[in-house]
Amino acid sequence: MNLKQLHYFVTIAELGSFTRASELLHIAQPALSMSVRKLEQQLELTLFHRHDKRISLTDEGKRLLLHGRKILQASNDALTEMRELKGLEKGEVRVGIPGMLGSYYFPPLLMAFRERYPNLRLEVIEGGVWELQQLLEKGDIDLAVVAEAFLRPQLQAEVFLREQMMVTLAADHPLAQQSSISYQQFFQQQLVLFKPGYFHRKLVDQLANDGGYQPQIGFETNLIALIKAIVQRGYGISTLLEMVIQPQDGLVARPFSQPVRLNLALAWRRDGYLSKANRAFADFVLENTGDLQY
């Protein structure tokens, strides 16, 4: 078994199709099929169930896929490190950032990083906490901003920011007169929330589950401007990071009676190689976050 065969196998398995894999790999389908047949002969195992117009992995194929992803990622990491030792690193940073932070915290930080390292290519991917961690584990991105409380064991991270989640209301909402809002009061209201998969929603779901509350969700959207507009017009309330509420929004932000705070961290694969470019980005973020105390 060689890396090329393994690469072909993993691509076919992830796409679920020889035809789509041949198009992506720019290899004729008969040649691709022959490569898989040879791999199966070498291993003396059947890796795919072959149906009329579809395929699926056998139990043996599923096991090989787990190992194959790790082997290919390790190979890519080794190649990146060797290129850096020879001075051939292209300088690419691929970082995943949740929308709330991408809109209100990271823009000046990204511009400052770009100014310090003008030759490094920076790619920013927006996504929810689970999506970004999956992309990180697969090697599709190199770094990701995550909530430390929801960090998966395959990843390691360093906290760079601590923020409080605030109940967000219209200025004329009855609860806006209070200095703080209880969980019970919050969950009695119509809520405007992010869709599942984002740390904002995960946190609210966790609070509801821990307290035995049933959220009354009136709107679901990942568009922060829309959340603000809905709340400002009195159609519901939400909870957002304190940094997100601006004076011009016409909104009121109140803490929960039992404060809800998040440790936000920059994460990478625990067993992966962090290139010099990515290490430079991580160090830059950690150096420019100020005091982490609440």
C-alpha positions as a Markdown table, in Angstrom:
| # | Residue | x | y | z |
|---|---|---|---|---|
| 1 | Met | 0.0 | 0.0 | 0.0 |
| 2 | Asn | 1.4 | 3.4 | -1.0 |
| 3 | Leu | 0.3 | 7.0 | -0.3 |
| 4 | Lys | -1.2 | 7.4 | -3.8 |
| 5 | Gln | -3.4 | 4.4 | -3.4 |
| 6 | Leu | -4.4 | 5.6 | 0.1 |
| 7 | His | -5.2 | 9.1 | -1.3 |
| 8 | Tyr | -7.4 | 7.6 | -4.0 |
| 9 | Phe | -9.2 | 5.4 | -1.5 |
| 10 | Val | -9.9 | 8.2 | 1.0 |
| 11 | Thr | -11.1 | 10.5 | -1.7 |
| 12 | Ile | -13.5 | 7.9 | -3.1 |
| 13 | Ala | -14.7 | 7.0 | 0.4 |
| 14 | Glu | -15.4 | 10.7 | 1.4 |
| 15 | Leu | -17.2 | 11.5 | -1.9 |
| 16 | Gly | -19.1 | 8.2 | -2.0 |
| 17 | Ser | -18.5 | 7.9 | -5.8 |
| 18 | Phe | -15.8 | 6.7 | -8.2 |
| 19 | Thr | -17.1 | 9.1 | -10.8 |
| 20 | Arg | -16.9 | 12.2 | -8.6 |
| 21 | Ala | -13.5 | 11.1 | -7.3 |
| 22 | Ser | -12.1 | 10.7 | -10.8 |
| 23 | Glu | -13.3 | 14.2 | -11.7 |
| 24 | Leu | -11.7 | 15.7 | -8.6 |
| 25 | Leu | -8.5 | 13.8 | -8.9 |
| 26 | His | -8.4 | 14.3 | -12.8 |
| 27 | Ile | -7.9 | 10.5 | -13.2 |
| 28 | Ala | -9.8 | 8.3 | -15.6 |
| 29 | Gln | -12.3 | 6.2 | -13.7 |
| 30 | Pro | -11.1 | 2.8 | -15.0 |
| 31 | Ala | -7.6 | 3.7 | -13.7 |
| 32 | Leu | -9.0 | 4.7 | -10.4 |
| 33 | Ser | -11.0 | 1.5 | -10.1 |
| 34 | Met | -7.9 | -0.5 | -10.9 |
| 35 | Ser | -5.9 | 1.2 | -8.2 |
| 36 | Val | -8.6 | 0.3 | -5.6 |
| 37 | Arg | -8.8 | -3.3 | -6.9 |
| 38 | Lys | -5.0 | -3.6 | -6.5 |
| 39 | Leu | -5.2 | -2.2 | -3.0 |
| 40 | Glu | -7.9 | -4.7 | -2.0 |
| 41 | Gln | -5.8 | -7.5 | -3.5 |
| 42 | Gln | -2.8 | -6.4 | -1.5 |
| 43 | Leu | -4.7 | -6.2 | 1.7 |
| 44 | Glu | -6.8 | -9.3 | 0.9 |
| 45 | Leu | -9.9 | -7.4 | 2.0 |
| 46 | Thr | -13.0 | -5.9 | 0.3 |
| 47 | Leu | -13.1 | -2.2 | 1.0 |
| 48 | Phe | -16.3 | -1.2 | -0.8 |
| 49 | His | -19.7 | -2.7 | -1.3 |
| 50 | Arg | -20.4 | -2.1 | -5.0 |
| 51 | His | -24.1 | -1.7 | -5.9 |
| 52 | Asp | -25.5 | -0.8 | -9.3 |
| 53 | Lys | -25.0 | 2.9 | -9.2 |
| 54 | Arg | -23.6 | 3.5 | -5.7 |
| 55 | Ile | -21.0 | 2.3 | -3.3 |
| 56 | Ser | -20.6 | 2.1 | 0.4 |
| 57 | Leu | -17.7 | 1.2 | 2.7 |
| 58 | Thr | -17.4 | -2.3 | 4.2 |
| 59 | Asp | -16.5 | -2.5 | 7.9 |
| 60 | Glu | -12.9 | -3.0 | 6.8 |
| 61 | Gly | -13.1 | 0.0 | 4.6 |
| 62 | Lys | -14.4 | 2.1 | 7.5 |
| 63 | Arg | -11.4 | 1.1 | 9.6 |
| 64 | Leu | -9.0 | 1.9 | 6.8 |
| 65 | Leu | -10.6 | 5.3 | 6.3 |
| 66 | Leu | -9.9 | 6.3 | 9.9 |
| 67 | His | -6.2 | 5.3 | 9.5 |
| 68 | Gly | -5.9 | 6.7 | 6.0 |
| 69 | Arg | -7.0 | 10.2 | 7.0 |
| 70 | Lys | -4.4 | 10.2 | 9.8 |
| 71 | Ile | -1.6 | 8.8 | 7.6 |
| 72 | Leu | -2.3 | 11.4 | 4.8 |
| 73 | Gln | -2.4 | 14.2 | 7.3 |
| 74 | Ala | 0.8 | 13.1 | 8.9 |
| 75 | Ser | 2.4 | 13.0 | 5.4 |
| 76 | Asn | 1.2 | 16.5 | 4.7 |
| 77 | Asp | 2.5 | 17.7 | 8.0 |
| 78 | Ala | 5.9 | 16.1 | 7.4 |
| 79 | Leu | 6.1 | 17.7 | 3.9 |
| 80 | Thr | 5.2 | 21.2 | 5.3 |
| 81 | Glu | 7.9 | 20.9 | 8.0 |
| 82 | Met | 10.6 | 19.8 | 5.6 |
| 83 | Arg | 9.7 | 22.6 | 3.2 |
| 84 | Glu | 10.1 | 25.1 | 6.1 |
| 85 | Leu | 13.5 | 23.7 | 6.9 |
| 86 | Lys | 14.5 | 24.3 | 3.3 |
| 87 | Gly | 13.0 | 27.7 | 3.3 |
| 88 | Leu | 10.2 | 26.7 | 0.9 |
| 89 | Glu | 7.2 | 27.5 | 3.1 |
| 90 | Lys | 4.6 | 29.5 | 1.1 |
| 91 | Gly | 3.3 | 31.1 | 4.3 |
| 92 | Glu | -0.4 | 30.3 | 4.4 |
| 93 | Val | -2.6 | 30.6 | 7.4 |
| 94 | Arg | -6.1 | 29.0 | 7.3 |
| 95 | Val | -8.1 | 30.0 | 10.3 |
| 96 | Gly | -11.8 | 29.3 | 11.2 |
| 97 | Ile | -13.6 | 32.0 | 13.1 |
| 98 | Pro | -17.3 | 32.1 | 14.3 |
| 99 | Gly | -19.3 | 34.9 | 12.8 |
| 100 | Met | -19.8 | 36.9 | 16.0 |
| 101 | Leu | -16.1 | 37.2 | 16.6 |
| 102 | Gly | -15.3 | 37.6 | 12.9 |
| 103 | Ser | -17.5 | 40.6 | 12.7 |
| 104 | Tyr | -16.7 | 42.4 | 15.9 |
| 105 | Tyr | -13.3 | 41.3 | 17.3 |
| 106 | Phe | -11.0 | 40.0 | 14.6 |
| 107 | Pro | -11.1 | 42.6 | 11.8 |
| 108 | Pro | -8.6 | 45.0 | 13.3 |
| 109 | Leu | -6.5 | 42.1 | 14.5 |
| 110 | Leu | -6.4 | 40.5 | 11.0 |
| 111 | Met | -5.4 | 43.8 | 9.4 |
| 112 | Ala | -2.6 | 44.3 | 11.9 |
| 113 | Phe | -1.3 | 40.8 | 11.3 |
| 114 | Arg | -1.4 | 41.4 | 7.6 |
| 115 | Glu | 0.6 | 44.6 | 8.1 |
| 116 | Arg | 3.3 | 42.8 | 10.1 |
| 117 | Tyr | 3.5 | 39.8 | 7.8 |
| 118 | Pro | 2.6 | 41.1 | 4.3 |
| 119 | Asn | 4.0 | 38.0 | 2.5 |
| 120 | Leu | 1.8 | 35.5 | 4.4 |
| 121 | Arg | -1.5 | 34.4 | 2.8 |
| 122 | Leu | -4.4 | 34.6 | 5.2 |
| 123 | Glu | -7.6 | 32.5 | 4.5 |
| 124 | Val | -10.5 | 33.0 | 7.0 |
| 125 | Ile | -13.4 | 30.5 | 7.1 |
| 126 | Glu | -16.6 | 31.4 | 9.0 |
| 127 | Gly | -18.5 | 28.6 | 10.8 |
| 128 | Gly | -20.1 | 27.2 | 13.9 |
| 129 | Val | -18.1 | 25.6 | 16.7 |
| 130 | Trp | -18.7 | 22.0 | 15.6 |
| 131 | Glu | -18.1 | 22.6 | 12.0 |
| 132 | Leu | -14.8 | 24.4 | 12.6 |
| 133 | Gln | -13.6 | 21.7 | 14.9 |
| 134 | Gln | -14.4 | 19.0 | 12.3 |
| 135 | Leu | -12.6 | 21.0 | 9.6 |
| 136 | Leu | -9.6 | 21.3 | 11.9 |
| 137 | Glu | -9.5 | 17.6 | 12.7 |
| 138 | Lys | -9.7 | 16.8 | 8.9 |
| 139 | Gly | -6.8 | 19.2 | 8.2 |
| 140 | Asp | -9.0 | 21.5 | 6.0 |
| 141 | Ile | -8.0 | 24.4 | 8.3 |
| 142 | Asp | -5.0 | 24.9 | 10.5 |
| 143 | Leu | -6.4 | 27.0 | 13.4 |
| 144 | Ala | -9.9 | 27.7 | 14.7 |
| 145 | Val | -11.4 | 29.9 | 17.3 |
| 146 | Val | -13.5 | 27.8 | 19.7 |
| 147 | Ala | -15.2 | 28.1 | 23.1 |
| 148 | Glu | -12.9 | 26.3 | 25.5 |
| 149 | Ala | -15.9 | 24.7 | 27.3 |
| 150 | Phe | -16.8 | 22.8 | 24.0 |
| 151 | Leu | -13.2 | 21.8 | 23.0 |
| 152 | Arg | -12.9 | 18.3 | 21.6 |
| 153 | Pro | -10.2 | 16.0 | 23.0 |
| 154 | Gln | -8.4 | 15.7 | 19.7 |
| 155 | Leu | -7.5 | 19.4 | 19.9 |
| 156 | Gln | -5.4 | 21.6 | 22.1 |
| 157 | Ala | -5.9 | 25.3 | 22.6 |
| 158 | Glu | -4.8 | 28.5 | 24.3 |
| 159 | Val | -7.3 | 31.0 | 25.7 |
| 160 | Phe | -7.0 | 34.5 | 24.2 |
| 161 | Leu | -10.2 | 36.2 | 25.3 |
| 162 | Arg | -12.8 | 36.0 | 28.1 |
| 163 | Glu | -16.2 | 37.5 | 27.4 |
| 164 | Gln | -19.5 | 37.8 | 29.1 |
| 165 | Met | -22.8 | 36.8 | 27.4 |
| 166 | Met | -25.4 | 39.5 | 27.8 |
| 167 | Val | -29.2 | 39.4 | 27.6 |
| 168 | Thr | -30.0 | 41.7 | 24.7 |
| 169 | Leu | -33.4 | 43.5 | 24.7 |
| 170 | Ala | -35.2 | 46.5 | 23.1 |
| 171 | Ala | -34.9 | 49.7 | 25.2 |
| 172 | Asp | -38.6 | 49.7 | 26.0 |
| 173 | His | -38.8 | 46.0 | 27.0 |
| 174 | Pro | -40.1 | 45.5 | 30.6 |
| 175 | Leu | -37.0 | 43.5 | 31.6 |
| 176 | Ala | -34.7 | 46.4 | 30.4 |
| 177 | Gln | -35.5 | 48.2 | 33.7 |
| 178 | Gln | -33.7 | 45.5 | 35.7 |
| 179 | Ser | -30.0 | 45.5 | 36.5 |
| 180 | Ser | -29.8 | 41.7 | 35.7 |
| 181 | Ile | -32.0 | 39.0 | 34.4 |
| 182 | Ser | -32.6 | 35.5 | 35.8 |
| 183 | Tyr | -32.4 | 32.4 | 33.6 |
| 184 | Gln | -36.1 | 31.8 | 34.3 |
| 185 | Gln | -37.1 | 35.3 | 33.1 |
| 186 | Phe | -34.9 | 34.8 | 30.0 |
| 187 | Phe | -36.5 | 31.5 | 29.0 |
| 188 | Gln | -40.0 | 32.8 | 29.5 |
| 189 | Gln | -39.5 | 35.2 | 26.6 |
| 190 | Gln | -39.6 | 34.6 | 22.8 |
| 191 | Leu | -36.0 | 34.1 | 21.9 |
| 192 | Val | -34.0 | 35.0 | 18.8 |
| 193 | Leu | -31.1 | 32.6 | 18.5 |
| 194 | Phe | -28.3 | 31.4 | 16.3 |
| 195 | Lys | -28.9 | 28.1 | 14.6 |
| 196 | Pro | -27.6 | 24.9 | 16.2 |
| 197 | Gly | -23.8 | 24.3 | 15.9 |
| 198 | Tyr | -22.7 | 27.8 | 17.0 |
| 199 | Phe | -21.3 | 28.4 | 20.5 |
| 200 | His | -24.0 | 31.0 | 21.1 |
| 201 | Arg | -26.7 | 28.4 | 20.6 |
| 202 | Lys | -24.8 | 25.6 | 22.3 |
| 203 | Leu | -24.5 | 27.8 | 25.4 |
| 204 | Val | -28.2 | 28.7 | 25.5 |
| 205 | Asp | -29.2 | 25.0 | 25.0 |
| 206 | Gln | -26.9 | 24.0 | 27.8 |
| 207 | Leu | -28.4 | 26.6 | 30.2 |
| 208 | Ala | -31.9 | 25.4 | 29.3 |
| 209 | Asn | -31.0 | 21.8 | 29.8 |
| 210 | Asp | -29.2 | 22.4 | 33.1 |
| 211 | Gly | -32.2 | 24.4 | 34.5 |
| 212 | Gly | -35.0 | 22.3 | 33.0 |
| 213 | Tyr | -36.3 | 25.2 | 30.9 |
| 214 | Gln | -38.0 | 24.9 | 27.5 |
| 215 | Pro | -36.7 | 27.6 | 25.1 |
| 216 | Gln | -39.4 | 29.5 | 23.2 |
| 217 | Ile | -37.6 | 30.1 | 19.9 |
| 218 | Gly | -39.3 | 32.6 | 17.7 |
| 219 | Phe | -36.5 | 33.2 | 15.2 |
| 220 | Glu | -33.3 | 31.3 | 14.2 |
| 221 | Thr | -30.7 | 33.1 | 12.2 |
| 222 | Asn | -26.9 | 33.4 | 12.1 |
| 223 | Leu | -27.1 | 37.0 | 10.8 |
| 224 | Ile | -26.2 | 39.3 | 13.7 |
| 225 | Ala | -27.7 | 42.4 | 12.0 |
| 226 | Leu | -31.0 | 40.6 | 11.7 |
| 227 | Ile | -31.0 | 39.4 | 15.3 |
| 228 | Lys | -30.5 | 43.0 | 16.4 |
| 229 | Ala | -33.3 | 44.3 | 14.1 |
| 230 | Ile | -35.7 | 41.7 | 15.4 |
| 231 | Val | -34.9 | 42.4 | 19.0 |
| 232 | Gln | -35.0 | 46.2 | 18.5 |
| 233 | Arg | -38.5 | 45.9 | 17.1 |
| 234 | Gly | -39.6 | 43.9 | 20.2 |
| 235 | Tyr | -40.3 | 40.5 | 18.5 |
| 236 | Gly | -38.0 | 38.7 | 21.0 |
| 237 | Ile | -34.8 | 38.9 | 23.0 |
| 238 | Ser | -31.5 | 37.3 | 22.6 |
| 239 | Thr | -28.1 | 36.9 | 24.2 |
| 240 | Leu | -24.9 | 38.1 | 22.6 |
| 241 | Leu | -21.3 | 38.8 | 23.5 |
| 242 | Glu | -20.9 | 42.1 | 25.2 |
| 243 | Met | -18.6 | 43.4 | 22.5 |
| 244 | Val | -21.4 | 43.0 | 19.9 |
| 245 | Ile | -23.8 | 45.6 | 21.4 |
| 246 | Gln | -23.1 | 49.0 | 19.9 |
| 247 | Pro | -24.6 | 52.4 | 21.1 |
| 248 | Gln | -26.2 | 53.0 | 17.8 |
| 249 | Asp | -28.1 | 49.7 | 17.9 |
| 250 | Gly | -30.9 | 51.0 | 20.1 |
| 251 | Leu | -30.6 | 48.0 | 22.4 |
| 252 | Val | -30.0 | 47.3 | 26.1 |
| 253 | Ala | -27.6 | 44.7 | 27.3 |
| 254 | Arg | -28.1 | 43.2 | 30.8 |
| 255 | Pro | -26.0 | 40.5 | 32.5 |
| 256 | Phe | -27.6 | 37.2 | 33.7 |
| 257 | Ser | -28.2 | 37.1 | 37.5 |
| 258 | Gln | -25.7 | 34.3 | 37.4 |
| 259 | Pro | -23.1 | 35.7 | 35.0 |
| 260 | Val | -22.4 | 33.6 | 31.9 |
| 261 | Arg | -18.8 | 33.9 | 30.8 |
| 262 | Leu | -16.9 | 32.2 | 27.9 |
| 263 | Asn | -13.2 | 31.4 | 27.5 |
| 264 | Leu | -12.5 | 31.8 | 23.8 |
| 265 | Ala | -9.5 | 30.0 | 22.6 |
| 266 | Leu | -7.4 | 29.4 | 19.5 |
| 267 | Ala | -7.2 | 25.7 | 18.8 |
| 268 | Trp | -5.2 | 23.3 | 16.6 |
| 269 | Arg | -4.8 | 19.6 | 16.1 |
| 270 | Arg | -3.2 | 18.0 | 19.2 |
| 271 | Asp | -1.1 | 15.6 | 17.1 |
| 272 | Gly | -0.6 | 17.9 | 14.1 |
| 273 | Tyr | 2.3 | 20.1 | 13.0 |
| 274 | Leu | 1.8 | 23.8 | 13.4 |
| 275 | Ser | 3.7 | 25.6 | 10.6 |
| 276 | Lys | 5.8 | 28.7 | 11.2 |
| 277 | Ala | 3.1 | 30.8 | 9.6 |
| 278 | Asn | 0.4 | 29.4 | 11.8 |
| 279 | Arg | 2.6 | 29.7 | 14.9 |
| 280 | Ala | 3.2 | 33.4 | 14.0 |
| 281 | Phe | -0.6 | 34.0 | 13.7 |
| 282 | Ala | -1.2 | 32.2 | 17.0 |
| 283 | Asp | 1.5 | 34.2 | 18.8 |
| 284 | Phe | 0.2 | 37.4 | 17.3 |
| 285 | Val | -3.3 | 36.8 | 18.5 |
| 286 | Leu | -2.1 | 35.8 | 22.0 |
| 287 | Glu | 0.2 | 38.9 | 22.2 |
| 288 | Asn | -2.6 | 41.3 | 21.3 |
| 289 | Thr | -5.5 | 40.3 | 23.5 |
| 290 | Gly | -4.7 | 42.4 | 26.5 |
| 291 | Asp | -5.7 | 41.4 | 30.1 |
| 292 | Leu | -7.6 | 38.1 | 30.3 |
| 293 | Gln | -9.0 | 38.7 | 33.7 |
| 294 | Tyr | -12.8 | 39.0 | 34.1 |
